[in-house]
């Protein structure tokens, strides 16, 4: 059964996937991220490299004192506190599930919903500053090599 599920995911294009940098850049461009809210394409590619290394199946756990507070999902590492519902994260914030998606929906090769959610995150007051990977590695840097 497990073999069937893996084969099915590969054939339907819905399983986990690791993008190549140029392949991802082309997809992000086609889906309107180049220049979106003032962030050029190199910023988006840099963000993805530092958040997930282009891998759609990454789940990051945010822990304190040995307890998981929230999780980050998929290629953009969408956080479960504000942006998606994982059924585990305790959320007392005003904005819950801002992208109206289950977090597991961000763990496959179809990243169109991930892109739409990333656009929603960037419309928030922090912009790309919502991602530590971008703040720590991409902000105010020469990112031209991300589009080589």
N, C-alpha and C positions, 0 to 999 in steps of 0.2 A: 504494500500500500504506500509506504514512504517513497519508493522509487517512482510510483505513478504520480504522486503529488509533485515531486521535484521535476519530472519530465513534463507534467502538465504546466507547471509554472514557467518552464523554459519555453514551451511552445506558445503559450498565450502571452508571454512578455510581462507577466505580473509578478514574477519572483524577484528576489533581491538581485541587485546589479551594481557593479562598480564601473562608473563612467570613465572614459578617457577625457583628459582636459579639453581637447579641441571639440570632441563630440558634445560635451556638456556645454561649452561656450556657445556652440551653434544652436543648441536647444534653448538655452536661456535667451539668446538673441531673438530667436523666432517667437518666443513667448513674451516679448516686450520688456525684458529686464534691463537692456542697455539704455541707460539714461533714466530709468524709472526712479522718480523722486530725487533726481540729481546724482544717482550713483551709476557710474559707468560699468560696463561689462566686466572689466578687470576686477572691480570691487566684489562682484558677485562670485566670480571664479575663485578669488582669494578666500572669500568667506567659506565657500564649500570645501576648499582644500583644507583649511584649518579647523573646520567643524567636523567633517566626516571623511576627509580624504577621498571624496567622490563616491563613497559607498552608501547605497540606499538602505542597507540593513543595520546600520549602527544605532544602538540605543545607549545613550549616556545616562548614568545615574548621578544625581546631585545629592550627596550625603552630608550629614552633619551628625556627629556623635554616634556613628554606626547605623543611623536611620536614613532611609531614602526619603528625601523631601519632595523630589520631583524627578522626572526623566525627560530626556531630549531624544527626539525620534527622527530618523531618516537623514537624507542628504543635507538638509538645512538645519538639522537638530532642533526641530520644533518642540518647544517646552510645554509640558503637561499642566503647568500651573495656569497659564493664561490662554493657550492657543488650541489645545486638543484635549480630548477626554480619554484617559487610560484606565479608568475604573479603580485606580489605586491612590492617586494623588489627592490629598486633602486640600481643598481649595476654598479659602474664605475670602478671596478677593472679589471685587465687584465684577470684573470681566472674567468669565469662565468660558472656555471652549470658543474663543473668539473666531476661530476658523470653521467652527461647526463641523468638525471631523473627529473620528476616532483616531487616536495616535497611531495605531497599527496601520492605518491607511497610508502612512508616510514611509512604510518599510518595503516598498516594491519598486520595480523599474519604471512604472508610470509616474513620473514626477510632476505632471501637470497640476495636480491638486497641491503638491508641495510648493510649486511656484506661486500659485494663487494665495496660499497661506503666507508665504514669505512676503508677498506684496502687502498683505494685510498687516503683518508685523511691522514692516517699514513705514506704513502710514501712521503708526503710533508715534508718540512724541520722541521716543529714543532713536527712531530711524534704525540704521544698521548697528547702532550702539547697543541694541538689544542682544547682540551676539558678542560674547567675549572673544571668540576666535577672530572676529573682524576688528574689534577694538584693540586687541593686543598685537595683531600681526599685519593688519592691512591699513588701518586708518592713518592718514597723512604720510603714506609711503609711496615710493615709485612702484607701481604694480604692472608696468608695461610687460614684464616677462611672463605674466599670466596669460597673455594673448599671443605669445610667440608661436 
